Amino acid sequence: MDLDFTEEQQMLREMVRGVCGSYASLDVVREMEDDPVGYPADLWDQLTELGLTGLMIPTSYGGSGMSMLDAAIVYEELGRALAPSPHFVSSVMAARVLEIAGDDDQRSRWLPEIAGGRTVFTTAWLEPGSGFSALGVQLQAAPDGDDFILSGTKFHVPFAKAADRIVVLARTGSEADAVDLFIVDPASPGVSLEQQKTISSDTQYRVDLREVRVSATDRIGSASTGWSTWNTAMYDGAILLAAYAMGGARYSHEITTQYAKDREQFDKPLGAFQALAHYLADGITEIDGGTTLVYEAAWARSEGKPVERLAPMAKLFACQVFRDVTATGQQIFGGIGFTVEYDIQLYFRRAKQLQISWWDTRHLEELVAASVLDAVPTA
């Protein structure tokens, strides 16, 4: 494994950090909290102009064709800034399932649109009272001639109001993995949106589908292959969200360390107290270790090596570190660390949200255990 970044990758990091600094400052993050759209248009325009909305989309479809290692660098910087955008659901998850399973017409129509930032996709996966496995998908897709009729409810659909299309996971049979992926226009009759509140105050929606008619041409892949496609894409997603978590954790540690240097108590800096210094030492050790694990997973994916263990390990560890480092930061800041005026609480709330989203701790542990034991995860 070679984790020496090239000059181009260092420039990529600096470019993304600069864009986030200019268009996704923490003031902007605050402005976007619980906003119905959830992201600033000028940030999206900049990501598009720099080719980042086509991050890993093949160049043959107008994308940038970057490697997973390049993408991890981008996501570490997005996490450092807490940049609010639908990039993950549109340019990563939706684009990946279309690349894996879309037919020629779907790829030719949608991938250039996603890469060019002209069309925003989101994904509708989780459902009320259900888990992260295939059995958690209970929204029904019933065949009706050449079409399908979709009925059910999805929870925690990011940026649904701003999306031009939604990739919906729907059940088409009684077998555990009988799940298909459908491209749904949120403006279709029978689709309704209700914004949900979350601990991170990001933009998520409940999406109800009441007998929504979808053409068979909008099914991604052949019958009952949707879950396999989605699961494959999720391994990519887990790596990038782990990178996001490590970027957020590192910045949180930086601002906490600076506060410990500047804030004095009993005529000496907080960092001079051994107990607090040890917390900071533990934190940076975990951050450096987690970052190495994330980039090992990204490198393995870029080299075409298996990531069925590395990807869930990376997200599991990275999200735990992000949560722990930000929680410790709030304690070192003291009572003010819990107030909205201080940045550390922004990072803590997003750390906790990320830990319970996109494969939570329990499901990640099941995936790692299944990999170790050569078993099928049951969660």
C-alpha positions, -999 to +999 in steps of 0.1 A: +000+000+000+014+034-010-002+063+007+022+090-005-001+115-022+009+128-056+014+164-063-019+164-082-037+149-052-022+175-029-035+202-053-069+185-053-070+187-015-060+224-015-086+232-042-115+215-023-104+232+010-104+265-008-138+260-023-153+250+010-136+280+027-152+303+002-186+288-003-193+265+027-180+284+057-195+274+091-217+305+088-232+290+057-235+256+075-255+273+101-277+291+075-285+258+059-296+240+091-332+229+086-334+248+053-359+231+030-334+230+001-304+224+024-274+236+003-262+268-012-265+270-050-231+287-054-213+258-037-230+234-060-220+256-090-184+256-079-183+218-074-198+215-109-173+239-124-144+220-109-157+186-122-164+173-087-200+165-094-187+139-118-161+127-092-159+090-101-183+089-130-164+076-161-151+102-185-171+085-213-202+099-196-188+134-189-174+126-155-139+132-140-131+095-137-113+099-104-101+070-082-115+061-049-083+075-033-089+108-050-125+108-039-115+101-003-093+132-003-123+152-015-146+138+011-121+143+039-122+180+030-160+181+027-161+166+062-136+191+075-160+219+064-193+200+071-201+212+035-239+209+030-246+194-005-264+165-021-231+153-036-231+120-017-266+109-027-264+123-063-228+120-075-218+089-054-248+067-046-272+074-075-244+076-100-228+044-088-260+023-091-266+037-126-230+028-135-233-007-121-268-017-133-282+010-156-289+001-192-273+021-221-302+045-223-302+052-186-265+057-184-264+079-215-293+100-202-286+104-166-248+101-159-239+132-180-266+151-162-253+141-128-217+147-138-226+182-151-245+191-120-277+198-140-297+170-125-297+162-087-306+127-076-313+115-041-319+080-028-349+066-008-338+035+012-348+034+048-384+029+061-402+034+094-394+007+119-371-011+095-334-019+095-305-017+070-308-051+055-328-061+024-357-072+046-360-036+057-373-027+023-410-032+024-423-004+001-442-024-026-437-022-064-465-041-080-464-048-118-492-033-138-489-040-175-456-024-186-455-002-155-451-006-118-472+009-090-452+020-060-468+023-026-452+029+008-432+053+029-395+062+030-377+080+059-346+101+060-344+109+023-317+136+019-324+168-001-357+153-015-372+187-022-342+198-042-340+165-061-350+161-097-352+124-094-353+098-066-338+063-067-363+043-047-356+008-033-389-012-036-399-048-029-410-069-059-411-103-043-413-123-011-377-135-012-353-116+011-333-100-017-363-094-041-357-057-042-355-034-073-343+001-079-367+026-096-361+062-108-390+082-096-399+118-105-408+135-071-433+156-090-453+125-100-489+122-088-490+103-055-456+115-042-456+137-011-428+151+010-426+161+046-394+175+061-380+156+091-360+171+119-327+154+129-300+159+155-277+174+128-304+197+115-296+186+080-322+184+053-341+151+053-376+142+042-403+116+047-414+106+012-448+089+009-457+071-024-493+064-029-499+043-060-472+061-079-469+048-115-434+042-128-425+029-162-406-004-165-379+016-184-372+034-151-362+002-133-324+001-128-312-034-137-330-066-142-356-080-119-347-086-082-311-074-087-316-040-070-304-051-036-271-065-049-265-033-068-274-011-038-252-032-015-222-029-039-226+009-041-228+011-003-193-002+001-181+028-019-204+050+001-191+037+034-155+045+025-163+081+015-184+087+046-155+074+067-133+099+050-158+126+057-159+116+094-121+117+097-120+152+081-146+164+106-128+147+135-094+162+127-108+198+125-127+193+157-095+182+174-077+212+160-102+237+174-103+219+207-065+219+210-063+256+201-089+263+228-069+243+253-039+264+245-057+297+247-081+292+276-065+296+310-077+283+344-058+287+376-032+308+358-023+282+332-036+269+299-062+241+301-038+219+280-013+220+308-036+199+329-025+163+324-059+148+323-070+171+295-037+167+277-041+129+277-076+132+262-061+152+233-033+128+229-057+099+227-078+118+202-051+125+177-038+089+180-073+076+171-076+102+143-043+093+127-051+056+130-086+060+116-073+081+087-048+054+078-076+028+079-098+049+056-071+054+031-062+018+031-098+010+022-098+037-005-065+024-019-078-012-019-109-001-038-088+019-063-066-011-069-096-034-074-090-053-042-118-066-019-132-041+005-160-061+021-142-060+054-122-028+050-151-005+040-174-013+070-143-013+094-134+021+081-169+036+087-173+018+120-141+031+134-141+066+118-176+074+130-168+062+165-137+084+165-156+114+151-182+110+178-157+106+207-134+134+196-163+159+193-178+147+226-145+152+243-141+186+227-174+197+241-162+187+276-130+206+272-148+237+260-171+233+290-206+245+291-201+269+262-192+239+240-229+230+240-241+264+229-250+272+193-225+300+191-196+275+193-185+254+164-178+222+183-215+215+187-220+216+150-194+188+146-207+167+175-243+167+162-232+157+127-209+131+141-237+114+159-260+116+130-235+100+107-229+073+132-265+062+130-269+067+093-259+048+062-252+015+081-252+022+118-228+007+144-247-025+148-250-033+111-214-024+105-203-048+133-225-075+117-208-069+083-173-071+098-182-101+119-196-118+088-164-111+069-143-125+097-165-156+101-173-161+064-210-158+073-240-140+060-249-109+081-283-111+097-289-075+108 
